[in-house]
């Protein structure tokens, strides 16, 4: 790997960093809601938000397969074109864990609408079966 590119750990089934944890999302998506796509890989720090807070914005549709991250006041978020990209959170020993996959949100970095991510732990059975079948 390179100085700024590293592998990321897959989560254990019980991995659940606390709300408020500072995590990182990366992608080549739009730099703002009505702007073009980035020519370089961009990184943003976002904080995990409770499911209750997220559901207050999204009419209760956020279930246990999803996690939310961003800032209730807006300003920093993933955006169009970032879908499928990683949300990584620190484990505490210097390593990072693939915690979420960019899924959707209302606009980009809008106040009261944080980003919604597939929670990787909800897919670990599938991931482990796929890895085993191809090893």
Secondary structure in CASP SS format (residue, H / E / C, confidence):
PFRMAT SS
TARGET T0000
AUTHOR 0000-0000-0000
METHOD secondary structure of the structure
MODEL  1
X C 1.00
X E 1.00
X C 1.00
X C 1.00
X E 1.00
X C 1.00
X C 1.00
X C 1.00
X E 1.00
X E 1.00
X C 1.00
X C 1.00
X C 1.00
X C 1.00
X C 1.00
X C 1.00
X C 1.00
X C 1.00
X C 1.00
X C 1.00
X C 1.00
X E 1.00
X E 1.00
X E 1.00
X E 1.00
X E 1.00
X E 1.00
X C 1.00
X C 1.00
X E 1.00
X C 1.00
X C 1.00
X C 1.00
X C 1.00
X C 1.00
X C 1.00
X E 1.00
X C 1.00
X C 1.00
X C 1.00
X C 1.00
X E 1.00
X E 1.00
X E 1.00
X E 1.00
X E 1.00
X E 1.00
X E 1.00
X E 1.00
X C 1.00
X H 1.00
X H 1.00
X H 1.00
X H 1.00
X H 1.00
X H 1.00
X H 1.00
X C 1.00
X C 1.00
X C 1.00
X C 1.00
X C 1.00
X C 1.00
X C 1.00
X C 1.00
X E 1.00
X E 1.00
X E 1.00
X E 1.00
X E 1.00
X C 1.00
X C 1.00
X C 1.00
X C 1.00
X C 1.00
X C 1.00
X C 1.00
X C 1.00
X C 1.00
X C 1.00
X C 1.00
X C 1.00
X C 1.00
X C 1.00
X C 1.00
X E 1.00
X E 1.00
X E 1.00
X E 1.00
X E 1.00
X C 1.00
X C 1.00
X C 1.00
X C 1.00
X C 1.00
X E 1.00
X E 1.00
X E 1.00
X E 1.00
X E 1.00
X E 1.00
X E 1.00
X E 1.00
X E 1.00
X C 1.00
X C 1.00
X C 1.00
X C 1.00
X C 1.00
X C 1.00
X C 1.00
X C 1.00
X C 1.00
X C 1.00
X E 1.00
X E 1.00
X E 1.00
X E 1.00
X E 1.00
X H 1.00
X H 1.00
X H 1.00
X H 1.00
X H 1.00
X H 1.00
X H 1.00
X H 1.00
X H 1.00
X H 1.00
X H 1.00
X H 1.00
X H 1.00
X H 1.00
X C 1.00
X C 1.00
END
